[in-house]
């Protein structure tokens, strides 16, 4: 009898110990997953910010108006500061990354000092323009190195936690792609060395109003939201989960999740409650190579928009990232482009199906407008453009100005050297309203690594 009781007690103890150990493993795994997610987000955010930094510096070089240059340099300052913050969230304690951090700090220092002074009275001198050109070239180098690391991380499903452990233990047999990649970035981050105090605070830019109250239509149900998500994603047989927005949101919407049958992928989509308008969609399925051209993918994107009753749209920008084509469309009203009404579509290049869609700008901006007549002629506006720009296209367009209101502009699309720019001249005042640097063709990283 006593023997049976002892055996039973021991069995309970063993079971409890096993359950405790299981809980500990689960807790440890949960912590590691959370840390890895944070590392991955910080790294991809860093890569994105360096992309923005490179383009914004390039944009500044193309500007001919001191009025436009000051806010552009302030943006350079903001972006470089954000990139440095992203570095701070990476597990780089075992790998020195001070040169890259110093480079970003110096970019911020230079752009801040230039942006806060009166550039009308004290414009950038020749030496400062050369410095800006040097920063632009260095940002391009660092951008390419980070893109190589990003490509390998995504291709091999590498984990930052594994890289951190390998460095801490000096383990040579593990895949140190991340570590080697960041060493390459660090080696290239040598350049502008001017030192200056930098303790000014940055005022956060005004956030875009995300209010969809002007939309028409009745309020849809959760069941209808799930049906809309299936229609847009092309996934008819999928288990759906629909939740409402939390309290405090600027507008009412449903979030729909669809599990893709037979895969680990899923579709996530937000839909306005009023009218059932699609805000954005992401399909996380694995894309297996590229079998169609970017032009074919663009046709798929245009057909997708047409079939979902989005009309009078121009394709104005396209790019390819790995096996995905990204296409930006904008409203065309009687030959005038309305850039606030933009839609972005992502197409998988393995089968031409839509894997991403964003219409929030379109839903916020689309409305009936009374088109204005320009006060400044196209010929007069052309004289305001940087004389180095080789103009390829010219048209009227509405853009969102610095103060948040829509502005009628003359748009000039052209090149300076190997870079392409879109420059907007205010059609009322003749001032340089905005300059954008367009993305160059993406390099094939398989051939660069």
MIKOL-492837 format. One line per field, with one value per residue (C-alpha): x negated, y, z; residue in one letter; residue number from 1. Coordinates in steps of 0.2 Angstrom, whole numbers, plus 5000, padded with zeros to 4 digits. Layout:
// MIKOL-492837
X <- (X, ...)
Y <- (Y, ...)
Z <- (Z, ...)
residu <- (a, ...)
num <- (NUM, ...)
//
This chain:
// MIKOL-492837
X <- (5000, 4986, 4976, 4991, 4993, 4974, 4975, 4990, 4982, 4966, 4977, 4985, 4969, 4961, 4976, 4976, 4958, 4960, 4974, 4964, 4950, 4962, 4968, 4951, 4946, 4962, 4958, 4940, 4946, 4959, 4946, 4934, 4948, 4952, 4934, 4931, 4947, 4940, 4923, 4930, 4942, 4927, 4916, 4929, 4934, 4915, 4914, 4929, 4923, 4907, 4916, 4926, 4910, 4901, 4916, 4919, 4901, 4902, 4918, 4910, 4896, 4909, 4918, 4916, 4926, 4920, 4938, 4939, 4921, 4924, 4938, 4929, 4914, 4924, 4931, 4913, 4910, 4926, 4922, 4904, 4910, 4923, 4910, 4898, 4913, 4915, 4897, 4899, 4913, 4901, 4890, 4874, 4866, 4854, 4850, 4844, 4855, 4848, 4843, 4860, 4868, 4855, 4859, 4878, 4874, 4863, 4877, 4889, 4877, 4874, 4892, 4898, 4886, 4890, 4909, 4911, 4901, 4909, 4904, 4910, 4897, 4884, 4886, 4876, 4858, 4848, 4839, 4856, 4863, 4848, 4851, 4869, 4864, 4851, 4865, 4876, 4863, 4859, 4877, 4879, 4864, 4871, 4889, 4882, 4872, 4888, 4898, 4886, 4888, 4907, 4907, 4898, 4908, 4924, 4917, 4910, 4922, 4908, 4911, 4902, 4903, 4892, 4879, 4879, 4875, 4862, 4853, 4854, 4847, 4835, 4842, 4835, 4845, 4862, 4868, 4861, 4869, 4877, 4861, 4850, 4863, 4863, 4844, 4844, 4857, 4845, 4830, 4839, 4845, 4830, 4832, 4837, 4829, 4835, 4840, 4853, 4865, 4882, 4895, 4909, 4926, 4936, 4954, 4964, 4971, 4990, 4998, 5010, 5028, 5034, 5053, 5064, 5081, 5084, 5086, 5104, 5114, 5122, 5112, 5108, 5108, 5094, 5100, 5100, 5082, 5076, 5084, 5075, 5058, 5061, 5066, 5050, 5038, 5045, 5046, 5063, 5061, 5053, 5056, 5060, 5058, 5066, 5063, 5069, 5057, 5053, 5060, 5051, 5048, 5051, 5063, 5073, 5066, 5065, 5049, 5051, 5039, 5040, 5029, 5023, 5028, 5013, 5000, 4993, 4998, 5012, 5021, 5024, 5036, 5044, 5061, 5071, 5087, 5096, 5097, 5086, 5071, 5054, 5040, 5026, 5022, 5007, 5005, 4990, 4989, 4972, 4968, 4959, 4948, 4952, 4961, 4969, 4962, 4964, 4975, 4986, 4988, 4992, 5006, 5013, 5013, 5022, 5035, 5037, 5041, 5053, 5062, 5065, 5072, 5056, 5056, 5047, 5030, 5013, 4998, 4985, 4971, 4966, 4952, 4947, 4941, 4936, 4951, 4964, 4969, 4974, 4985, 4991, 5007, 5014, 5031, 5031, 5044, 5045, 5026, 5022, 5014, 5021, 5007, 5016, 5028, 5015, 5016, 5002, 5003, 4991, 4991, 4982, 4971, 4974, 4992, 4997, 5009, 5011, 5002, 5003, 5015, 5016, 5029, 5030, 5023, 5036, 5050, 5045, 5041, 5054, 5068, 5075, 5064, 5066, 5050, 5041, 5032, 5014, 5008, 4990, 4988, 4978, 4965, 4963, 4963, 4949, 4937, 4939, 4932, 4914, 4906, 4896, 4913, 4916, 4935, 4943, 4962, 4972, 4990, 5002, 5004, 5011, 5000, 5001, 4991, 4981, 4996, 5006, 5018, 5019, 5008, 5010, 4992, 4983, 4975, 4958, 4951, 4932, 4915, 4899, 4885, 4891, 4904, 4923, 4932, 4950, 4951, 4967, 4968, 4982, 4994, 5000, 4984, 4970, 4961, 4953, 4966, 4958, 4944, 4944, 4930, 4937, 4931, 4917, 4918, 4915, 4899, 4899, 4891, 4887, 4874, 4867, 4865)
Y <- (5000, 5012, 5007, 5012, 5028, 5032, 5027, 5038, 5053, 5051, 5050, 5066, 5075, 5069, 5075, 5092, 5094, 5090, 5102, 5115, 5112, 5113, 5130, 5136, 5131, 5139, 5155, 5156, 5153, 5167, 5179, 5174, 5176, 5193, 5198, 5191, 5201, 5217, 5214, 5210, 5226, 5237, 5230, 5232, 5249, 5254, 5248, 5258, 5274, 5273, 5271, 5287, 5296, 5293, 5299, 5314, 5320, 5317, 5327, 5341, 5342, 5344, 5359, 5376, 5385, 5390, 5389, 5371, 5367, 5371, 5359, 5345, 5347, 5346, 5329, 5323, 5327, 5318, 5303, 5301, 5303, 5289, 5278, 5280, 5275, 5259, 5255, 5256, 5243, 5230, 5217, 5225, 5226, 5212, 5220, 5238, 5249, 5266, 5272, 5270, 5278, 5292, 5295, 5296, 5308, 5319, 5319, 5325, 5338, 5345, 5345, 5353, 5367, 5371, 5370, 5382, 5396, 5408, 5401, 5416, 5427, 5413, 5400, 5384, 5388, 5377, 5368, 5363, 5357, 5346, 5339, 5336, 5326, 5316, 5312, 5307, 5295, 5288, 5285, 5276, 5264, 5260, 5258, 5245, 5236, 5235, 5229, 5215, 5210, 5211, 5200, 5187, 5188, 5185, 5172, 5161, 5165, 5171, 5175, 5189, 5179, 5166, 5179, 5187, 5170, 5166, 5182, 5180, 5162, 5166, 5151, 5151, 5136, 5145, 5156, 5173, 5182, 5195, 5199, 5199, 5210, 5223, 5223, 5227, 5241, 5248, 5247, 5258, 5271, 5282, 5300, 5317, 5320, 5337, 5337, 5348, 5349, 5342, 5344, 5353, 5344, 5340, 5344, 5329, 5332, 5334, 5317, 5315, 5315, 5298, 5302, 5292, 5300, 5308, 5290, 5286, 5270, 5260, 5251, 5233, 5218, 5207, 5193, 5206, 5211, 5193, 5192, 5208, 5201, 5185, 5194, 5206, 5192, 5179, 5166, 5159, 5144, 5151, 5152, 5170, 5180, 5197, 5210, 5228, 5243, 5247, 5262, 5279, 5275, 5290, 5280, 5264, 5248, 5229, 5219, 5203, 5188, 5174, 5158, 5152, 5133, 5121, 5134, 5144, 5160, 5172, 5187, 5202, 5216, 5232, 5238, 5253, 5249, 5263, 5258, 5243, 5251, 5242, 5251, 5239, 5221, 5210, 5192, 5183, 5168, 5162, 5168, 5155, 5164, 5176, 5169, 5185, 5202, 5218, 5224, 5209, 5212, 5230, 5224, 5213, 5227, 5238, 5225, 5221, 5240, 5241, 5225, 5233, 5249, 5260, 5271, 5285, 5280, 5282, 5271, 5283, 5273, 5255, 5245, 5227, 5220, 5202, 5193, 5206, 5221, 5237, 5249, 5266, 5273, 5291, 5299, 5307, 5321, 5328, 5326, 5333, 5321, 5321, 5314, 5314, 5301, 5287, 5268, 5256, 5238, 5223, 5209, 5192, 5188, 5170, 5170, 5188, 5188, 5203, 5201, 5219, 5234, 5251, 5263, 5274, 5289, 5287, 5285, 5301, 5311, 5306, 5319, 5331, 5345, 5361, 5361, 5378, 5387, 5390, 5408, 5404, 5397, 5381, 5391, 5403, 5388, 5379, 5394, 5390, 5372, 5368, 5371, 5355, 5345, 5337, 5337, 5322, 5325, 5340, 5341, 5349, 5341, 5343, 5338, 5340, 5356, 5359, 5366, 5350, 5359, 5354, 5364, 5365, 5364, 5362, 5345, 5342, 5324, 5324, 5318, 5325, 5313, 5295, 5300, 5304, 5318, 5324, 5343, 5353, 5372, 5381, 5386, 5402, 5408, 5400, 5394, 5377, 5367, 5350, 5339, 5320, 5308, 5293, 5275, 5269, 5251, 5238, 5229, 5210, 5205, 5187, 5194, 5206, 5195)
Z <- (5000, 5005, 4990, 4978, 4987, 4985, 4967, 4964, 4973, 4963, 4947, 4951, 4955, 4939, 4929, 4938, 4935, 4917, 4916, 4924, 4912, 4898, 4904, 4906, 4888, 4882, 4891, 4885, 4867, 4869, 4875, 4861, 4848, 4855, 4854, 4837, 4830, 4838, 4830, 4813, 4814, 4819, 4805, 4791, 4798, 4797, 4779, 4775, 4783, 4774, 4758, 4762, 4768, 4752, 4741, 4752, 4751, 4732, 4732, 4741, 4728, 4714, 4722, 4716, 4728, 4746, 4752, 4747, 4753, 4772, 4775, 4764, 4775, 4790, 4784, 4781, 4799, 4805, 4795, 4800, 4818, 4816, 4808, 4823, 4834, 4824, 4826, 4845, 4845, 4836, 4846, 4841, 4858, 4852, 4836, 4835, 4824, 4829, 4812, 4804, 4819, 4818, 4799, 4803, 4817, 4806, 4792, 4805, 4812, 4794, 4789, 4805, 4805, 4786, 4789, 4803, 4795, 4783, 4766, 4757, 4765, 4768, 4754, 4754, 4747, 4735, 4749, 4757, 4741, 4739, 4756, 4752, 4736, 4747, 4759, 4745, 4738, 4755, 4759, 4742, 4747, 4764, 4757, 4745, 4759, 4770, 4755, 4753, 4771, 4770, 4754, 4763, 4779, 4769, 4757, 4771, 4785, 4796, 4814, 4824, 4840, 4831, 4825, 4843, 4850, 4837, 4841, 4860, 4859, 4845, 4836, 4818, 4811, 4811, 4797, 4801, 4786, 4797, 4806, 4790, 4782, 4795, 4796, 4777, 4781, 4795, 4783, 4771, 4784, 4783, 4777, 4783, 4800, 4805, 4823, 4831, 4846, 4842, 4856, 4848, 4849, 4833, 4831, 4825, 4807, 4806, 4804, 4790, 4794, 4793, 4793, 4781, 4787, 4770, 4762, 4757, 4760, 4774, 4788, 4783, 4794, 4799, 4787, 4773, 4778, 4776, 4759, 4753, 4759, 4750, 4734, 4735, 4739, 4727, 4742, 4742, 4753, 4769, 4788, 4792, 4808, 4809, 4823, 4825, 4828, 4846, 4855, 4851, 4833, 4821, 4810, 4811, 4802, 4802, 4802, 4793, 4794, 4781, 4784, 4767, 4764, 4765, 4768, 4783, 4774, 4778, 4771, 4782, 4777, 4784, 4778, 4782, 4791, 4782, 4763, 4765, 4756, 4756, 4766, 4764, 4760, 4763, 4757, 4766, 4755, 4749, 4732, 4721, 4709, 4695, 4680, 4673, 4667, 4677, 4662, 4663, 4682, 4679, 4667, 4681, 4694, 4681, 4678, 4697, 4700, 4685, 4690, 4708, 4700, 4703, 4687, 4679, 4686, 4678, 4682, 4687, 4696, 4696, 4704, 4707, 4724, 4723, 4716, 4719, 4707, 4716, 4706, 4711, 4702, 4703, 4698, 4681, 4680, 4662, 4660, 4677, 4689, 4707, 4717, 4734, 4726, 4725, 4726, 4728, 4722, 4724, 4712, 4714, 4699, 4700, 4695, 4693, 4708, 4720, 4736, 4743, 4741, 4749, 4746, 4761, 4752, 4738, 4751, 4760, 4745, 4732, 4730, 4717, 4713, 4703, 4693, 4693, 4679, 4681, 4684, 4679, 4662, 4658, 4650, 4665, 4677, 4666, 4670, 4689, 4687, 4690, 4673, 4674, 4673, 4656, 4655, 4648, 4653, 4658, 4664, 4677, 4694, 4711, 4726, 4744, 4749, 4765, 4774, 4771, 4757, 4739, 4727, 4708, 4700, 4684, 4685, 4676, 4675, 4670, 4674, 4681, 4678, 4681, 4693, 4689, 4697, 4698, 4701, 4705, 4702, 4710, 4696, 4706, 4713, 4702, 4718, 4719, 4728, 4729, 4722, 4722, 4717, 4709, 4713, 4701, 4695, 4709, 4708, 4707, 4724, 4719, 4707, 4720, 4736)
residu <- (x, x, x, x, x, x, x, x, x, x, x, x, x, x, x, x, x, x, x, x, x, x, x, x, x, x, x, x, x, x, x, x, x, x, x, x, x, x, x, x, x, x, x, x, x, x, x, x, x, x, x, x, x, x, x, x, x, x, x, x, x, x, x, x, x, x, x, x, x, x, x, x, x, x, x, x, x, x, x, x, x, x, x, x, x, x, x, x, x, x, x, x, x, x, x, x, x, x, x, x, x, x, x, x, x, x, x, x, x, x, x, x, x, x, x, x, x, x, x, x, x, x, x, x, x, x, x, x, x, x, x, x, x, x, x, x, x, x, x, x, x, x, x, x, x, x, x, x, x, x, x, x, x, x, x, x, x, x, x, x, x, x, x, x, x, x, x, x, x, x, x, x, x, x, x, x, x, x, x, x, x, x, x, x, x, x, x, x, x, x, x, x, x, x, x, x, x, x, x, x, x, x, x, x, x, x, x, x, x, x, x, x, x, x, x, x, x, x, x, x, x, x, x, x, x, x, x, x, x, x, x, x, x, x, x, x, x, x, x, x, x, x, x, x, x, x, x, x, x, x, x, x, x, x, x, x, x, x, x, x, x, x, x, x, x, x, x, x, x, x, x, x, x, x, x, x, x, x, x, x, x, x, x, x, x, x, x, x, x, x, x, x, x, x, x, x, x, x, x, x, x, x, x, x, x, x, x, x, x, x, x, x, x, x, x, x, x, x, x, x, x, x, x, x, x, x, x, x, x, x, x, x, x, x, x, x, x, x, x, x, x, x, x, x, x, x, x, x, x, x, x, x, x, x, x, x, x, x, x, x, x, x, x, x, x, x, x, x, x, x, x, x, x, x, x, x, x, x, x, x, x, x, x, x, x, x, x, x, x, x, x, x, x, x, x, x, x, x, x, x, x, x, x, x, x, x, x, x, x, x, x, x, x, x, x, x, x, x, x, x, x, x, x, x, x, x, x, x, x, x, x, x, x, x, x, x, x, x, x, x, x, x, x, x, x, x, x, x, x)
num <- (1, 2, 3, 4, 5, 6, 7, 8, 9, 10, 11, 12, 13, 14, 15, 16, 17, 18, 19, 20, 21, 22, 23, 24, 25, 26, 27, 28, 29, 30, 31, 32, 33, 34, 35, 36, 37, 38, 39, 40, 41, 42, 43, 44, 45, 46, 47, 48, 49, 50, 51, 52, 53, 54, 55, 56, 57, 58, 59, 60, 61, 62, 63, 64, 65, 66, 67, 68, 69, 70, 71, 72, 73, 74, 75, 76, 77, 78, 79, 80, 81, 82, 83, 84, 85, 86, 87, 88, 89, 90, 91, 92, 93, 94, 95, 96, 97, 98, 99, 100, 101, 102, 103, 104, 105, 106, 107, 108, 109, 110, 111, 112, 113, 114, 115, 116, 117, 118, 119, 120, 121, 122, 123, 124, 125, 126, 127, 128, 129, 130, 131, 132, 133, 134, 135, 136, 137, 138, 139, 140, 141, 142, 143, 144, 145, 146, 147, 148, 149, 150, 151, 152, 153, 154, 155, 156, 157, 158, 159, 160, 161, 162, 163, 164, 165, 166, 167, 168, 169, 170, 171, 172, 173, 174, 175, 176, 177, 178, 179, 180, 181, 182, 183, 184, 185, 186, 187, 188, 189, 190, 191, 192, 193, 194, 195, 196, 197, 198, 199, 200, 201, 202, 203, 204, 205, 206, 207, 208, 209, 210, 211, 212, 213, 214, 215, 216, 217, 218, 219, 220, 221, 222, 223, 224, 225, 226, 227, 228, 229, 230, 231, 232, 233, 234, 235, 236, 237, 238, 239, 240, 241, 242, 243, 244, 245, 246, 247, 248, 249, 250, 251, 252, 253, 254, 255, 256, 257, 258, 259, 260, 261, 262, 263, 264, 265, 266, 267, 268, 269, 270, 271, 272, 273, 274, 275, 276, 277, 278, 279, 280, 281, 282, 283, 284, 285, 286, 287, 288, 289, 290, 291, 292, 293, 294, 295, 296, 297, 298, 299, 300, 301, 302, 303, 304, 305, 306, 307, 308, 309, 310, 311, 312, 313, 314, 315, 316, 317, 318, 319, 320, 321, 322, 323, 324, 325, 326, 327, 328, 329, 330, 331, 332, 333, 334, 335, 336, 337, 338, 339, 340, 341, 342, 343, 344, 345, 346, 347, 348, 349, 350, 351, 352, 353, 354, 355, 356, 357, 358, 359, 360, 361, 362, 363, 364, 365, 366, 367, 368, 369, 370, 371, 372, 373, 374, 375, 376, 377, 378, 379, 380, 381, 382, 383, 384, 385, 386, 387, 388, 389, 390, 391, 392, 393, 394, 395, 396, 397, 398, 399, 400, 401, 402, 403, 404, 405, 406, 407, 408, 409, 410, 411, 412, 413, 414, 415, 416, 417, 418, 419, 420, 421, 422, 423, 424, 425, 426, 427, 428, 429, 430, 431, 432, 433, 434, 435, 436, 437, 438, 439, 440, 441, 442, 443, 444, 445, 446, 447, 448, 449)
//
